[in-house]
Amino acid sequence: SNIPEAGMALTALESLLAHHDAGQLAVIAAKLNCAPDVHAIKEALALALPSVQGQMENLAVDMGYTPGVLALFYKVAIGSGVAPLVIFMGVGAMTDFGPLLANPRTLLLGAAAQFGIFATVLGALTLNYFGLISFTLPQAAAIGIIGGADGPTAIYLSGKLAPELLGAIAVAAYSYMALVPLIQPPIMRALTSEKERKIRMVQLRTVSKREKILFPVVLLLLVALLLPDAAPLLGMFCFGNLMRESGVVERLSDTVQNGLINIVTIFLGLSVGAKLVADKFLQPQTLGILLLGVIAFGIGTAAGVLMAKLL
């Protein structure tokens, strides 16, 4: 993606702009009513409606340019939202809700951990307010989801709200997920006593098969009614969990948990890599995202531990 001449991460329109053909630039500029230079065209495209951007992309294709393979991966995997959805289906197939159903109070632990998300959104807006690093509200919301410690969700949401920050947000989310063994233990030790750390958690009761099957169905209905924007992600999650708990599609459930999720993760990684262009990634915003990300993980961990102490 950092070798523009290769064109692997460029769309057809970006390839056209990279070739600096005066005649072709003039045609694009005339359509956008701007000066026929690359910088002016990029600014006009950033302000244009998606339909106009699509027309310019088709015009570039008509001029003989084609999107690179990484750009195609991005369009199919992330641009359409398919890859995060499929990964969520796999995560749902790997999840056992038995302990949660046996002790519903543990739901509060997960709810408390989301304080990291809100703190990060406020932190990003604070940086923007004081003029340190510029973030819009959609960008702040996309950065905040790093606190959810969920890579596919971070990619899905940033692809919708702030695609220009997708690479940095994905790197931060997955990096801090990998660094959880380093980030969380000091916080946990600081907020708990040795006696509390030795508590053994046991499942309070045996959860019936019927409960496990009904739970994803009821959850999906509630999400569809109350949070329709989250229905695609949680819908796939619930579908994967239903495949696991129903017991009638074990072969499909096993495929989703292993082969399918691994294959999709490969293409998801390639798609994110297409957005890690040096001149866009090496910006002050990236440093802000990395800083806010680690703060989000820290606050989320602390909030979860404190909620557990209250329970």
Secondary structure per residue as TSV (DSSP state, phi and psi in degrees):
chain	resnum	aa	ss	phi	psi
A	1	S	-	360.0	-19.4
A	2	N	-	-95.2	12.1
A	3	I	-	-120.5	86.7
A	4	P	T	-55.2	-32.3
A	5	E	T	-61.7	-29.0
A	6	A	T	-72.6	-32.4
A	7	G	-	71.8	12.4
A	8	M	T	-66.7	-32.8
A	9	A	T	-104.2	8.1
A	10	L	-	-99.2	141.8
A	11	T	-	-75.2	173.8
A	12	A	H	-60.4	-41.5
A	13	L	H	-67.7	-40.5
A	14	E	H	-65.4	-35.1
A	15	S	H	-64.6	-40.2
A	16	L	H	-60.9	-45.7
A	17	L	H	-65.9	-33.7
A	18	A	H	-70.0	-24.4
A	19	H	H	-83.6	-14.4
A	20	H	T	54.5	39.0
A	21	D	-	-79.0	118.1
A	22	A	H	-59.1	-42.5
A	23	G	H	-64.5	-44.7
A	24	Q	H	-68.6	-38.3
A	25	L	H	-62.9	-36.6
A	26	A	H	-64.7	-38.8
A	27	V	H	-64.3	-46.5
A	28	I	H	-64.0	-42.9
A	29	A	H	-63.1	-37.8
A	30	A	H	-63.7	-38.2
A	31	K	H	-67.6	-31.9
A	32	L	H	-96.9	-3.2
A	33	N	T	56.5	52.3
A	34	C	S	-140.2	176.5
A	35	A	-	-67.6	146.9
A	36	P	S	-82.0	52.6
A	37	D	S	-129.5	158.5
A	38	V	H	-59.5	-44.3
A	39	H	H	-62.1	-45.9
A	40	A	H	-65.2	-39.1
A	41	I	H	-65.3	-42.0
A	42	K	H	-62.9	-40.0
A	43	E	H	-64.8	-41.4
A	44	A	H	-66.0	-38.8
A	45	L	H	-65.6	-37.8
A	46	A	H	-63.3	-30.1
A	47	L	H	-93.6	-9.6
A	48	A	S	-77.2	157.7
A	49	L	-	-69.3	154.5
A	50	P	H	-55.7	-34.7
A	51	S	H	-65.0	-39.2
A	52	V	H	-67.9	-41.5
A	53	Q	H	-59.9	-39.9
A	54	G	H	-64.5	-38.6
A	55	Q	H	-63.8	-40.8
A	56	M	H	-66.7	-37.1
A	57	E	H	-63.4	-43.7
A	58	N	H	-65.3	-35.9
A	59	L	H	-64.6	-39.3
A	60	A	H	-64.7	-37.9
A	61	V	H	-64.2	-41.3
A	62	D	H	-63.0	-26.8
A	63	M	T	-83.0	0.6
A	64	G	T	104.1	5.5
A	65	Y	-	-93.3	148.0
A	66	T	-	-128.7	149.0
A	67	P	-	-70.4	147.4
A	68	G	-	-72.4	166.1
A	69	V	H	-63.7	-39.5
A	70	L	H	-68.9	-34.2
A	71	A	H	-65.6	-37.1
A	72	L	H	-66.7	-42.6
A	73	F	H	-57.1	-44.7
A	74	Y	H	-63.1	-44.2
A	75	K	I	-61.6	-42.4
A	76	V	I	-78.8	-45.8
A	77	A	I	-79.3	-44.2
A	78	I	I	-110.0	-42.3
A	79	G	I	-56.5	-38.5
A	80	S	S	-87.7	-13.7
A	81	G	S	81.8	8.4
A	82	V	H	-68.8	-46.5
A	83	A	H	-60.8	-50.1
A	84	P	H	-60.2	-35.0
A	85	L	H	-66.0	-43.8
A	86	V	H	-65.7	-39.9
A	87	I	H	-63.6	-38.9
A	88	F	H	-64.3	-35.4
A	89	M	H	-61.8	-41.8
A	90	G	H	-65.2	-40.3
A	91	V	H	-63.8	-40.1
A	92	G	H	-61.9	-37.7
A	93	A	H	-70.2	-20.5
A	94	M	H	-93.2	-7.4
A	95	T	-	-93.3	134.0
A	96	D	-	-109.1	113.9
A	97	F	-	-88.9	8.2
A	98	G	H	-53.8	-53.0
A	99	P	H	-60.2	-36.0
A	100	L	H	-67.5	-43.2
A	101	L	H	-68.4	-32.1
A	102	A	H	-71.7	-31.0
A	103	N	-	-138.5	80.7
A	104	P	G	-58.6	-19.5
A	105	R	G	-62.2	-24.4
A	106	T	G	-65.1	-15.4
A	107	L	H	-59.4	-30.9
A	108	L	H	-66.6	-27.3
A	109	L	H	-63.6	-45.7
A	110	G	H	-66.1	-37.1
A	111	A	H	-64.8	-41.7
A	112	A	H	-65.3	-34.6
A	113	A	H	-64.4	-18.8
A	114	Q	T	-76.1	-5.8
A	115	F	H	-59.0	-28.2
A	116	G	H	-60.8	-34.9
A	117	I	H	-64.6	-50.2
A	118	F	H	-66.7	-38.0
A	119	A	H	-63.6	-37.7
A	120	T	H	-69.8	-40.6
A	121	V	H	-59.2	-46.9
A	122	L	H	-64.1	-36.9
A	123	G	H	-64.0	-42.7
A	124	A	H	-64.2	-42.1
A	125	L	H	-67.8	-32.2
A	126	T	H	-66.6	-43.4
A	127	L	H	-59.3	-39.5
A	128	N	H	-68.9	-39.6
A	129	Y	H	-62.1	-40.8
A	130	F	T	-86.9	4.0
A	131	G	T	73.5	18.4
A	132	L	S	-78.5	-52.6
A	133	I	S	-138.2	134.4
A	134	S	-	-83.9	119.9
A	135	F	-	-135.5	134.0
A	136	T	-	-84.4	170.5
A	137	L	H	-62.3	-45.2
A	138	P	H	-60.5	-39.1
A	139	Q	H	-64.4	-41.6
A	140	A	H	-62.3	-40.1
A	141	A	H	-65.1	-40.6
A	142	A	H	-65.5	-39.2
A	143	I	H	-66.6	-38.8
A	144	G	H	-59.4	-32.3
A	145	I	G	-67.5	-12.7
A	146	I	G	-56.8	-33.5
A	147	G	G	-64.8	-14.3
A	148	G	G	-77.4	-6.2
A	149	A	-	53.8	41.8
A	150	D	-	-136.9	104.7
A	151	G	H	-58.4	-52.5
A	152	P	H	-59.1	-38.7
A	153	T	H	-65.4	-41.9
A	154	A	H	-61.3	-42.5
A	155	I	H	-67.2	-44.4
A	156	Y	H	-60.9	-48.0
A	157	L	H	-70.7	-42.4
A	158	S	H	-66.8	-31.7
A	159	G	H	-64.2	-28.8
A	160	K	H	-86.7	-41.6
A	161	L	H	-96.1	-39.4
A	162	A	-	-145.7	69.8
A	163	P	G	-59.9	-24.6
A	164	E	G	-69.0	-19.3
A	165	L	G	-106.1	6.8
A	166	L	H	-58.1	-44.6
A	167	G	H	-60.2	-48.4
A	168	A	H	-65.5	-40.7
A	169	I	H	-66.2	-41.9
A	170	A	H	-64.6	-43.4
A	171	V	H	-61.4	-44.6
A	172	A	H	-63.4	-45.7
A	173	A	H	-61.4	-49.9
A	174	Y	H	-73.0	-31.9
A	175	S	H	-65.1	-46.4
A	176	Y	H	-73.3	-27.7
A	177	M	H	-63.6	-39.7
A	178	A	H	-71.0	-26.2
A	179	L	T	-94.1	9.8
A	180	V	H	-53.0	-42.2
A	181	P	H	-61.8	-19.3
A	182	L	H	-95.8	-33.1
A	183	I	H	-80.4	-44.5
A	184	Q	H	-78.3	-42.4
A	185	P	H	-53.6	-45.3
A	186	P	H	-60.5	-38.6
A	187	I	H	-67.0	-42.9
A	188	M	H	-65.1	-41.4
A	189	R	H	-65.9	-34.9
A	190	A	H	-71.3	-27.8
A	191	L	H	-103.1	-4.4
A	192	T	S	-128.5	156.3
A	193	S	-	-90.1	167.0
A	194	E	H	-62.5	-37.1
A	195	K	H	-63.2	-42.0
A	196	E	H	-66.0	-34.8
A	197	R	H	-72.2	-15.4
A	198	K	T	-95.3	1.8
A	199	I	-	-64.3	132.4
A	200	R	-	-96.7	125.5
A	201	M	-	-92.4	127.9
A	202	V	-	-125.3	151.1
A	203	Q	-	-72.4	129.0
A	204	L	S	-70.6	-34.5
A	205	R	S	-153.0	167.1
A	206	T	-	-84.3	128.1
A	207	V	-	-91.9	131.2
A	208	S	-	-74.0	160.0
A	209	K	H	-63.2	-38.1
A	210	R	H	-60.9	-42.2
A	211	E	H	-61.2	-43.5
A	212	K	H	-66.3	-31.1
A	213	I	H	-78.2	-39.6
A	214	L	H	-72.0	-29.7
A	215	F	H	-58.5	-52.4
A	216	P	H	-64.3	-30.6
A	217	V	H	-67.6	-48.6
A	218	V	H	-64.4	-40.9
A	219	L	H	-60.5	-44.1
A	220	L	H	-63.7	-41.6
A	221	L	H	-62.9	-43.2
A	222	L	H	-64.3	-43.6
A	223	V	H	-65.0	-42.2
A	224	A	H	-62.8	-33.7
A	225	L	H	-81.4	-40.7
A	226	L	H	-96.1	-35.1
A	227	L	-	-133.7	68.9
A	228	P	G	-58.9	-29.0
A	229	D	G	-65.9	-26.9
A	230	A	G	-91.1	-2.8
A	231	A	H	-60.4	-39.4
A	232	P	H	-59.9	-47.7
A	233	L	H	-65.4	-53.7
A	234	L	H	-71.7	-26.1
A	235	G	H	-63.4	-45.4
A	236	M	H	-66.3	-36.9
A	237	F	H	-62.2	-46.6
A	238	C	H	-66.7	-37.0
A	239	F	H	-63.1	-43.9
A	240	G	H	-62.2	-41.1
A	241	N	H	-67.2	-36.2
A	242	L	H	-65.3	-38.1
A	243	M	H	-60.4	-40.1
A	244	R	H	-66.3	-47.8
A	245	E	H	-80.9	-25.0
A	246	S	H	-66.3	-34.1
A	247	G	-	77.0	4.1
A	248	V	S	-102.9	-8.5
A	249	V	-	-130.2	52.5
A	250	E	H	-60.6	-37.7
A	251	R	H	-65.2	-43.5
A	252	L	H	-66.5	-40.2
A	253	S	H	-61.4	-42.2
A	254	D	H	-65.3	-39.3
A	255	T	H	-63.8	-44.2
A	256	V	I	-63.8	-39.6
A	257	Q	I	-70.1	-27.7
A	258	N	I	-119.0	-80.0
A	259	G	I	-59.6	-50.6
A	260	L	I	-65.1	-46.3
A	261	I	H	-65.9	-33.2
A	262	N	H	-69.5	-42.1
A	263	I	H	-64.8	-45.8
A	264	V	H	-64.6	-35.1
A	265	T	H	-62.4	-36.4
A	266	I	H	-60.5	-49.7
A	267	F	H	-69.3	-31.7
A	268	L	H	-64.6	-42.5
A	269	G	H	-63.5	-41.8
A	270	L	H	-63.8	-38.4
A	271	S	H	-66.7	-42.7
A	272	V	H	-64.7	-39.7
A	273	G	H	-59.3	-29.3
A	274	A	T	-64.4	-20.4
A	275	K	T	-97.7	0.6
A	276	L	-	-92.7	50.8
A	277	V	-	-74.5	133.7
A	278	A	H	-55.8	-45.5
A	279	D	H	-68.8	-17.2
A	280	K	H	-97.5	-30.8
A	281	F	H	-81.4	-39.6
A	282	L	S	-84.4	70.8
A	283	Q	S	-130.2	159.6
A	284	P	H	-56.1	-31.9
A	285	Q	H	-59.4	-37.0
A	286	T	H	-63.5	-42.5
A	287	L	H	-61.6	-40.4
A	288	G	H	-62.7	-40.4
A	289	I	H	-64.9	-44.0
A	290	L	H	-63.7	-41.2
A	291	L	H	-66.0	-47.1
A	292	L	H	-65.1	-32.7
A	293	G	H	-63.6	-46.0
A	294	V	H	-68.9	-33.1
A	295	I	H	-65.2	-40.7
A	296	A	H	-60.8	-45.1
A	297	F	H	-62.5	-42.4
A	298	G	H	-64.3	-46.4
A	299	I	H	-67.0	-40.8
A	300	G	H	-61.0	-43.6
A	301	T	H	-63.2	-46.3
A	302	A	H	-63.1	-42.4
A	303	A	H	-64.3	-40.8
A	304	G	H	-63.5	-42.5
A	305	V	H	-65.2	-43.5
A	306	L	H	-65.2	-36.9
A	307	M	H	-65.5	-39.2
A	308	A	H	-62.6	-37.0
A	309	K	H	-66.2	-35.8
A	310	L	H	-68.7	-35.1
A	311	L	-	-73.8	360.0
